[in-house]
Amino acid sequence: MLENFTQAINIEMLLLLAAVALLAGFFDAIAGGGGLLTLPVLFIAGIDPLAAIATNKFQATSATVSATVAFARKGMIDWHGGLPMALMAFIGGALGALSISLIPHDLLQACVPVLLILVAAWFAFSPKPREQERKAKVSLRLFCLGVAPLIGFYDGVFGPGVGSFFMLACVLLLGQHLMRAVCTSKLLNAACNLGALSVFALGGAIIWPLALTMAVAAFTGAQLGARCAVRFGPRLIRPLLVSVCCIMALKLLASADNPLGEWVSSQFS
C-alpha cells in the first residue's frame, strides 16, 4: 500500500506539503497545534489514515526537537525537573502508537475530522495561561506518573494540539508561568513524538519521501517560530489555527471516501 502512495507523489505535492509543514512548525513553536494543519492536508492528499498519522509524526518530531534545541540553547529548559516527565511522555507516546494499529481503518477515517473539530474548539475556548508562577496543584511525581503518559498516549494515537495540552497542564497543575510552561511543553512534546515515531518507524508505516521533505520544512519553521515566541506569543496564531482546522475538517467530512460523511449525506437525502 505504501508503495502505491510513494509512486503517486509528485513535485507539486511535495512543495505544497513542505509549505504547510513550514507554517505548522512556525505555529507549533509559538502556540502548539501545528498538526491541525499538516494532518488534514495529508488526508486531503489521499494518504491512508495510519500512514498519514505516522508520516505526520515524523515531521512533527522534527519541529518539536528543533524548538526544544532552540530553547535549550537559550538555557530555558529545566532538565532536572523535565527529564523524568519526558521519559514518561515517551512511554505514553509509544503505547499510543502501538494502540492505533488496533483501530479499524473506516473508524479511524471517520473519527479524524470529528477529533480535529473538537481540538479546534478546545483551542478556541481554552483558558488563557497566566503569566505568573503559582503554587502547584499536583506533585511532580503525580504529574510524571499520570498526566505526562496520558497526554503522551493521546499524541501516539492522534496528536494535534498535544503541545498546548502539555503547556496548559504545566500552568494549571504545576503552577508554572507561561514562558516556562512553553519550554517544558516543547521538551515533553518532543519526547512523546519520539516514542510514537519509534513505533511507527519499526512498523514501516512512514512514507519517507513525504516525511523527510516535511521534516526539513517543519524544522526550519520551528526555528523561526521559537525566535518569535517570546515577542509575539500565541494570541494571533490561535484564531488562524482554529479557522483553518475547521475548514479542513469539513472538507474531510465532505469527502466521498469518509464513512461518517456518507452516513450524514444519507440521512438528508
Residue frames relative to the residue before (quaternion, step in Angstrom):
aa qw qx qy qz dx dy dz
M 1.0000 0.0000 0.0000 0.0000 0.00 0.00 0.00
L 0.6715 0.4947 -0.3057 0.4593 3.58 0.89 -0.90
E 0.5936 0.5703 -0.3708 0.4300 3.59 1.10 -0.64
N 0.6334 0.5387 -0.3317 0.4457 3.60 1.03 -0.78
F 0.6597 0.4966 -0.3079 0.4726 3.57 0.96 -0.84
T 0.6423 0.5342 -0.3247 0.4434 3.58 0.98 -0.86
Q 0.6604 0.5089 -0.3012 0.4627 3.57 0.98 -0.83
A 0.6851 0.5021 -0.2814 0.4465 3.59 1.10 -0.70
I 0.5182 0.6530 -0.4135 0.3661 3.59 1.26 -0.24
N 0.0302 -0.7819 0.6225 0.0136 3.57 -0.99 0.86
I 0.7117 -0.4767 0.3042 0.4167 3.55 -1.29 0.27
E 0.6176 0.5495 -0.3512 0.4396 3.60 1.06 -0.70
M 0.6535 0.5026 -0.3130 0.4715 3.59 0.98 -0.85
L 0.6477 0.5241 -0.3224 0.4493 3.59 0.94 -0.85
L 0.6786 0.4911 -0.2941 0.4602 3.58 0.91 -0.91
L 0.6475 0.5176 -0.3197 0.4590 3.58 0.99 -0.81
L 0.6950 0.4638 -0.2776 0.4741 3.57 0.85 -0.96
A 0.6147 0.5350 -0.3498 0.4620 3.59 1.09 -0.64
A 0.6445 0.5187 -0.3206 0.4612 3.59 1.00 -0.81
V 0.6496 0.5007 -0.3122 0.4795 3.58 0.98 -0.84
A 0.6586 0.5137 -0.3091 0.4549 3.60 0.96 -0.86
L 0.6124 0.5426 -0.3439 0.4607 3.59 1.07 -0.73
L 0.6762 0.4804 -0.2809 0.4828 3.56 0.91 -0.95
A 0.6576 0.5154 -0.3086 0.4546 3.59 0.97 -0.86
G 0.6419 0.5214 -0.3241 0.4594 3.58 0.99 -0.79
F 0.6292 0.5281 -0.3211 0.4712 3.56 1.07 -0.78
F 0.6747 0.4857 -0.2906 0.4736 3.58 0.87 -0.98
D 0.6679 0.5436 -0.3085 0.4041 3.55 0.89 -0.99
A 0.6564 0.5167 -0.3154 0.4502 3.57 1.01 -0.76
I 0.7029 0.4513 -0.2613 0.4838 3.59 1.14 -0.59
A 0.8542 0.0890 0.0200 0.5118 3.57 0.61 -1.15
G 0.4759 -0.6304 0.4717 0.3920 3.59 1.20 -0.32
G 0.6836 0.5301 -0.3371 0.3716 3.56 -1.29 0.11
G 0.3167 0.7708 -0.5043 0.2263 3.60 1.18 0.32
G 0.6044 0.5780 -0.3452 0.4260 3.58 1.14 -0.62
L 0.5377 0.6108 -0.3998 0.4219 3.58 1.26 -0.31
L 0.6852 0.4353 -0.2783 0.5135 3.57 1.24 -0.37
T 0.7450 0.4536 -0.2508 0.4199 3.58 0.71 -1.07
L 0.6686 0.5202 -0.3284 0.4178 3.61 0.86 -0.85
P 0.6671 0.4768 -0.3338 0.4650 3.67 0.80 -0.79
V 0.6284 0.5397 -0.3458 0.4409 3.61 1.01 -0.76
L 0.6390 0.5137 -0.3283 0.4691 3.59 1.01 -0.75
F 0.6415 0.5058 -0.3240 0.4772 3.59 1.03 -0.73
I 0.6576 0.5115 -0.3092 0.4587 3.56 0.94 -0.92
A 0.6408 0.5245 -0.3154 0.4635 3.59 1.14 -0.64
G 0.5674 -0.6415 0.3646 0.3655 3.58 1.26 -0.04
I 0.4029 0.7166 -0.4774 0.3102 3.58 1.23 0.36
D 0.5676 -0.5883 0.4621 0.3437 3.57 -1.09 0.78
P 0.6042 -0.6166 0.3515 0.3622 3.66 -0.87 0.87
L 0.6845 0.4701 -0.3030 0.4676 3.61 0.83 -0.92
A 0.6613 0.4952 -0.3030 0.4751 3.59 0.96 -0.87
A 0.6312 0.5348 -0.3330 0.4523 3.60 1.05 -0.75
I 0.6706 0.4862 -0.2996 0.4734 3.58 0.90 -0.90
A 0.6636 0.5046 -0.3036 0.4614 3.59 0.98 -0.86
T 0.6683 0.4909 -0.2945 0.4751 3.59 0.93 -0.91
N 0.6376 0.5214 -0.3148 0.4717 3.57 1.02 -0.82
K 0.6259 0.5538 -0.3414 0.4301 3.57 1.04 -0.74
F 0.6238 0.5443 -0.3449 0.4424 3.59 1.04 -0.73
Q 0.7094 0.4337 -0.2779 0.4810 3.58 0.82 -0.94
A 0.6114 0.5443 -0.3531 0.4530 3.59 1.09 -0.65
T 0.6284 0.5325 -0.3272 0.4631 3.57 1.04 -0.78
S 0.6225 0.5399 -0.3333 0.4582 3.56 1.01 -0.81
A 0.6771 0.4972 -0.2943 0.4558 3.57 0.93 -0.92
T 0.7094 0.4619 -0.2819 0.4515 3.60 0.82 -0.95
V 0.6283 0.5085 -0.3405 0.4804 3.60 1.04 -0.70
S 0.6276 0.5413 -0.3266 0.4544 3.57 1.03 -0.83
A 0.6799 0.4792 -0.2903 0.4731 3.58 0.87 -0.94
T 0.6353 0.5329 -0.3281 0.4525 3.60 1.00 -0.82
V 0.6469 0.5099 -0.3123 0.4732 3.58 0.97 -0.86
A 0.6485 0.5256 -0.3214 0.4471 3.57 0.96 -0.87
F 0.6803 0.4642 -0.2893 0.4879 3.60 0.96 -0.84
A 0.6312 0.5419 -0.3370 0.4408 3.59 1.03 -0.77
R 0.6318 0.5408 -0.3300 0.4466 3.59 1.02 -0.76
K 0.6845 0.4507 -0.2741 0.5033 3.57 1.19 -0.55
G 0.4931 -0.6868 0.4063 0.3465 3.59 1.34 0.06
M 0.4797 0.7093 -0.3975 0.3299 3.57 1.21 0.50
I 0.5964 0.5488 -0.3664 0.4569 3.62 1.26 0.09
D 0.2726 -0.7408 0.5938 0.1561 3.58 -0.87 1.01
W 0.1967 -0.8330 0.5071 0.1011 3.58 0.08 1.30
H 0.6227 0.5676 -0.3548 0.4053 3.61 0.98 -0.76
G 0.7554 0.3550 -0.2076 0.5101 3.58 0.86 -0.91
G 0.6902 0.5341 -0.2792 0.4004 3.57 1.11 -0.67
L 0.6169 0.5971 -0.3607 0.3645 3.61 1.00 -0.71
P 0.6447 0.4933 -0.3557 0.4631 3.69 0.88 -0.70
M 0.6472 0.4985 -0.3217 0.4788 3.61 1.00 -0.76
A 0.6394 0.5332 -0.3236 0.4495 3.58 1.01 -0.81
L 0.6300 0.5385 -0.3358 0.4475 3.59 0.99 -0.78
M 0.6927 0.4599 -0.2835 0.4777 3.59 0.90 -0.89
A 0.6080 0.5318 -0.3513 0.4734 3.58 1.11 -0.61
F 0.6081 0.5517 -0.3348 0.4623 3.60 1.06 -0.78
I 0.6691 0.4931 -0.2957 0.4708 3.58 0.89 -0.94
G 0.6506 0.5196 -0.3124 0.4572 3.58 0.96 -0.86
G 0.6519 0.5181 -0.3112 0.4581 3.58 0.97 -0.85
A 0.6566 0.5086 -0.3070 0.4647 3.58 0.98 -0.84
L 0.6590 0.4976 -0.3115 0.4702 3.60 0.96 -0.82
G 0.6331 0.5275 -0.3319 0.4591 3.59 1.02 -0.73
A 0.6635 0.4995 -0.3023 0.4680 3.57 0.95 -0.87
L 0.6242 0.5244 -0.3369 0.4710 3.59 1.08 -0.66
S 0.6805 0.5176 -0.2887 0.4309 3.58 1.03 -0.79
I 0.6170 0.6042 -0.3603 0.3529 3.58 1.01 -0.75
S 0.6100 0.5656 -0.3592 0.4230 3.61 1.11 -0.58
L 0.6273 0.5436 -0.3329 0.4475 3.59 1.24 -0.34
I 0.5958 0.5764 -0.3581 0.4296 3.60 1.26 -0.29
P 0.4879 -0.6737 0.4628 0.3064 3.65 -0.77 0.95
H 0.6234 -0.5871 0.3803 0.3493 3.57 -1.08 0.82
D 0.6917 0.4846 -0.2904 0.4499 3.61 0.80 -1.00
L 0.6433 0.5186 -0.3207 0.4631 3.57 1.01 -0.81
L 0.6450 0.5192 -0.3152 0.4637 3.56 0.97 -0.83
Q 0.6666 0.5071 -0.2968 0.4587 3.57 0.94 -0.91
A 0.6769 0.4889 -0.2906 0.4672 3.58 1.04 -0.76
C 0.7007 0.5024 -0.2740 0.4260 3.57 0.99 -0.82
V 0.5763 0.6382 -0.3884 0.3312 3.61 1.01 -0.72
P 0.6782 0.4690 -0.3331 0.4574 3.70 0.75 -0.82
V 0.6365 0.5269 -0.3308 0.4558 3.59 1.02 -0.78
L 0.6565 0.5046 -0.3070 0.4692 3.57 0.95 -0.88
L 0.6293 0.5399 -0.3346 0.4478 3.58 1.00 -0.77
I 0.6649 0.4940 -0.2994 0.4735 3.58 0.96 -0.88
L 0.6458 0.5190 -0.3203 0.4594 3.60 0.99 -0.80
V 0.6628 0.4851 -0.3074 0.4805 3.59 0.96 -0.86
A 0.6321 0.5265 -0.3322 0.4614 3.59 1.02 -0.77
A 0.6373 0.5176 -0.3211 0.4720 3.58 1.02 -0.81
W 0.6281 0.5239 -0.3343 0.4683 3.57 1.02 -0.79
F 0.6363 0.5243 -0.3262 0.4623 3.58 0.96 -0.85
A 0.6865 0.5117 -0.2887 0.4285 3.57 0.94 -0.92
F 0.8194 0.2824 -0.1074 0.4872 3.59 0.92 -0.90
S 0.4369 0.6978 -0.4745 0.3115 3.62 1.21 0.05
P 0.5682 -0.6160 0.4161 0.3529 3.59 -1.09 0.65
K 0.5163 -0.6362 0.4779 0.3165 3.53 -1.15 0.67
P 0.4491 -0.6945 0.4817 0.2898 3.64 -0.76 0.95
R 0.4501 -0.6913 0.4968 0.2696 3.56 -1.05 0.75
E 0.5148 -0.6694 0.4579 0.2778 3.51 -1.19 0.67
Q 0.7266 0.4520 -0.2357 0.4607 3.59 1.13 -0.63
E 0.5507 -0.5907 0.4809 0.3415 3.55 -1.25 0.60
R 0.0842 -0.7902 0.6062 0.0330 3.58 -1.08 0.78
K 0.6356 -0.5071 0.4063 0.4169 3.53 -1.31 0.12
A 0.4873 -0.6789 0.4687 0.2863 3.56 -0.92 0.94
K 0.3622 -0.7340 0.5377 0.2021 3.58 -1.08 0.80
V 0.7632 0.1798 -0.1277 0.6073 3.59 1.21 -0.40
S 0.5466 -0.6085 0.4589 0.3469 3.55 -1.22 0.45
L 0.6314 -0.5252 0.4039 0.4029 3.56 -1.24 0.40
R 0.6270 0.5422 -0.3404 0.4440 3.61 1.03 -0.73
L 0.6689 0.4855 -0.3047 0.4733 3.59 0.91 -0.88
F 0.6232 0.5288 -0.3382 0.4664 3.58 1.02 -0.74
C 0.6594 0.5166 -0.3020 0.4550 3.58 0.97 -0.89
L 0.7529 0.4238 -0.2204 0.4528 3.57 0.84 -0.99
G 0.7893 0.3273 -0.1666 0.4920 3.59 1.10 -0.61
V 0.7719 0.3932 -0.2176 0.4498 3.56 0.51 -1.19
A 0.6853 0.5104 -0.3037 0.4215 3.60 0.76 -1.02
P 0.7157 0.4196 -0.2954 0.4737 3.68 0.75 -0.82
L 0.6107 0.5576 -0.3591 0.4326 3.61 1.09 -0.62
I 0.6795 0.4490 -0.2872 0.5043 3.59 0.88 -0.91
G 0.6201 0.5415 -0.3360 0.4575 3.58 1.08 -0.72
F 0.6194 0.5380 -0.3369 0.4619 3.60 1.05 -0.74
Y 0.6276 0.5230 -0.3257 0.4759 3.58 0.99 -0.85
D 0.6439 0.5291 -0.3268 0.4458 3.56 0.96 -0.83
G 0.6659 0.5036 -0.3053 0.4580 3.60 0.99 -0.78
V 0.6855 0.4738 -0.2788 0.4774 3.59 1.08 -0.73
F 0.8233 0.0707 0.0130 0.5631 3.59 0.88 -0.94
G 0.2510 -0.8643 0.3981 0.1776 3.59 0.52 -1.13
P 0.6615 0.5305 -0.3641 0.3853 3.67 0.69 -0.90
G 0.8019 0.2871 -0.2264 0.4725 3.55 -0.96 0.92
V 0.4601 0.7205 -0.4433 0.2697 3.58 1.23 -0.21
G 0.6076 0.5621 -0.3637 0.4272 3.61 1.05 -0.64
S 0.6729 0.4760 -0.2903 0.4861 3.56 1.02 -0.78
F 0.5952 0.5466 -0.3663 0.4613 3.59 1.10 -0.63
F 0.6537 0.4956 -0.3079 0.4820 3.58 0.94 -0.86
M 0.6505 0.5344 -0.3245 0.4313 3.58 0.92 -0.89
L 0.7030 0.4470 -0.2789 0.4777 3.60 0.82 -0.95
A 0.6068 0.5468 -0.3581 0.4523 3.59 1.07 -0.66
C 0.6487 0.5102 -0.3149 0.4688 3.59 1.02 -0.79
V 0.6685 0.4909 -0.2987 0.4722 3.58 1.03 -0.78
L 0.7623 0.4157 -0.2141 0.4476 3.57 0.70 -1.14
L 0.7757 0.3589 -0.1846 0.4852 3.61 0.97 -0.79
L 0.7606 0.3365 -0.1956 0.5196 3.60 1.00 -0.78
G 0.4453 -0.7329 0.4247 0.2902 3.58 1.30 -0.12
Q 0.3792 0.7418 -0.4836 0.2685 3.61 1.19 0.32
H 0.4781 -0.6278 0.5138 0.3367 3.56 -1.16 0.54
L 0.7445 -0.4817 0.2320 0.3997 3.55 -1.23 0.56
M 0.7174 0.4530 -0.2877 0.4441 3.60 0.69 -1.00
R 0.6346 0.5115 -0.3354 0.4724 3.59 1.02 -0.70
A 0.6438 0.5224 -0.3163 0.4611 3.57 1.04 -0.79
V 0.6099 0.5444 -0.3446 0.4615 3.58 1.07 -0.75
C 0.6808 0.4878 -0.2894 0.4634 3.59 0.88 -0.93
T 0.6509 0.5045 -0.3151 0.4717 3.59 0.96 -0.85
S 0.6558 0.5266 -0.3171 0.4382 3.57 0.95 -0.88
K 0.6197 0.5378 -0.3545 0.4485 3.62 1.04 -0.64
L 0.6462 0.5140 -0.3156 0.4676 3.58 0.99 -0.83
L 0.6955 0.4650 -0.2778 0.4722 3.60 0.86 -0.95
N 0.6282 0.5302 -0.3289 0.4649 3.57 1.03 -0.76
A 0.6476 0.5067 -0.3180 0.4719 3.58 0.95 -0.85
A 0.6551 0.5319 -0.3162 0.4336 3.58 0.98 -0.84
C 0.7098 0.4320 -0.2819 0.4798 3.61 0.80 -0.92
N 0.5711 0.5655 -0.3731 0.4635 3.60 1.17 -0.54
L 0.6752 0.4905 -0.2922 0.4671 3.58 0.90 -0.92
G 0.6264 0.5365 -0.3378 0.4535 3.60 1.04 -0.72
A 0.6890 0.4595 -0.2778 0.4868 3.57 0.89 -0.95
L 0.6469 0.5419 -0.3224 0.4288 3.58 0.96 -0.87
S 0.6272 0.5458 -0.3446 0.4358 3.58 0.98 -0.77
V 0.6574 0.4936 -0.3060 0.4802 3.59 1.03 -0.77
F 0.6679 0.5005 -0.3055 0.4583 3.60 0.87 -0.92
A 0.6555 0.5162 -0.3181 0.4503 3.60 0.96 -0.85
L 0.6662 0.4896 -0.3006 0.4756 3.59 0.95 -0.85
G 0.6954 0.4737 -0.2697 0.4683 3.59 1.11 -0.65
G 0.4485 -0.7283 0.4272 0.2932 3.60 1.26 -0.03
A 0.4305 0.7369 -0.4337 0.2891 3.61 1.16 0.51
I 0.6005 0.5986 -0.3519 0.3967 3.61 1.24 -0.23
I 0.2979 -0.7062 0.6126 0.1928 3.58 -1.04 0.84
W 0.3151 -0.8398 0.4086 0.1687 3.55 0.06 1.33
P 0.6337 0.5238 -0.3761 0.4274 3.69 0.84 -0.70
L 0.6674 0.4725 -0.2924 0.4958 3.57 1.00 -0.84
A 0.6680 0.5340 -0.3068 0.4178 3.56 0.86 -1.00
L 0.6902 0.4826 -0.2853 0.4575 3.59 0.87 -0.95
T 0.6477 0.5162 -0.3184 0.4611 3.58 0.97 -0.85
M 0.6942 0.4648 -0.2765 0.4750 3.57 0.88 -0.96
A 0.6180 0.5628 -0.3492 0.4236 3.59 1.06 -0.70
V 0.6400 0.5149 -0.3255 0.4683 3.59 0.96 -0.85
A 0.6709 0.4926 -0.2921 0.4711 3.57 0.94 -0.91
A 0.6629 0.5050 -0.3058 0.4604 3.59 0.93 -0.89
F 0.6207 0.5436 -0.3360 0.4542 3.58 1.02 -0.80
T 0.6643 0.5014 -0.2920 0.4712 3.57 0.95 -0.92
G 0.6656 0.5085 -0.2980 0.4578 3.56 0.93 -0.92
A 0.6579 0.5133 -0.3105 0.4553 3.58 0.99 -0.82
Q 0.6173 0.5342 -0.3493 0.4600 3.59 1.05 -0.69
L 0.6622 0.4905 -0.2959 0.4830 3.56 0.99 -0.85
G 0.6680 0.5168 -0.2984 0.4445 3.56 0.97 -0.88
A 0.6367 0.5331 -0.3315 0.4477 3.56 0.98 -0.83
R 0.6494 0.5160 -0.3161 0.4605 3.59 1.05 -0.72
C 0.7153 0.4365 -0.2439 0.4882 3.58 1.15 -0.62
A 0.4763 0.7289 -0.4184 0.2585 3.59 1.23 -0.42
V 0.6969 0.4762 -0.2886 0.4519 3.56 0.82 -0.98
R 0.7103 0.4937 -0.2659 0.4255 3.58 0.94 -0.88
F 0.8171 0.2905 -0.1256 0.4819 3.58 0.81 -1.03
G 0.2314 -0.8030 0.5204 0.1755 3.62 0.99 -0.75
P 0.6839 -0.5542 0.3273 0.3435 3.58 -1.31 0.08
R 0.4332 0.7558 -0.4439 0.2100 3.62 1.20 -0.18
L 0.7342 0.3984 -0.2364 0.4964 3.58 0.99 -0.78
I 0.6326 0.5719 -0.3227 0.4107 3.57 1.19 -0.53
R 0.6545 0.5733 -0.3265 0.3693 3.58 0.85 -0.96
P 0.6693 0.4944 -0.3404 0.4378 3.67 0.76 -0.84
L 0.6453 0.5136 -0.3242 0.4634 3.58 1.01 -0.76
L 0.6370 0.5292 -0.3236 0.4578 3.59 0.97 -0.86
V 0.6647 0.5112 -0.3049 0.4515 3.57 0.88 -0.95
S 0.6751 0.5062 -0.2982 0.4462 3.58 0.86 -0.94
V 0.6870 0.4774 -0.2872 0.4665 3.58 0.82 -0.99
C 0.6385 0.5404 -0.3257 0.4407 3.57 0.98 -0.86
C 0.6728 0.4938 -0.3036 0.4598 3.60 0.88 -0.90
I 0.6334 0.5273 -0.3328 0.4582 3.59 0.99 -0.80
M 0.6812 0.4831 -0.2893 0.4679 3.58 0.92 -0.90
A 0.6322 0.5303 -0.3337 0.4558 3.58 1.01 -0.78
L 0.6570 0.4981 -0.3095 0.4738 3.58 0.97 -0.83
K 0.6231 0.5261 -0.3411 0.4676 3.59 1.05 -0.69
L 0.6401 0.5153 -0.3220 0.4701 3.58 1.01 -0.78
L 0.6555 0.5057 -0.3140 0.4647 3.59 0.98 -0.82
A 0.6834 0.4912 -0.2863 0.4578 3.57 1.07 -0.71
S 0.4930 0.6720 -0.4299 0.3472 3.59 1.25 -0.24
A 0.5274 -0.6481 0.4536 0.3099 3.57 -1.06 0.78
D 0.6632 0.5204 -0.3042 0.4436 3.60 1.19 -0.47
N 0.6037 0.5849 -0.3664 0.3989 3.60 1.20 -0.27
P 0.4416 -0.7241 0.4599 0.2629 3.63 -0.59 1.10
L 0.6567 0.5074 -0.3213 0.4561 3.59 0.97 -0.80
G 0.6418 0.5213 -0.3186 0.4636 3.57 1.02 -0.79
E 0.6335 0.5233 -0.3229 0.4697 3.57 1.03 -0.79
W 0.6551 0.5140 -0.3153 0.4552 3.59 0.97 -0.86
V 0.6500 0.5095 -0.3213 0.4633 3.59 0.94 -0.89
S 0.6517 0.5242 -0.3134 0.4497 3.59 0.95 -0.88
S 0.6640 0.5164 -0.3077 0.4447 3.56 1.00 -0.84
Q 0.6361 0.5425 -0.3388 0.4316 3.59 1.12 -0.59
F 0.7573 0.3681 -0.1935 0.5036 3.56 1.16 -0.61
S 0.5690 0.5946 -0.3901 0.4129 3.58 1.27 0.07
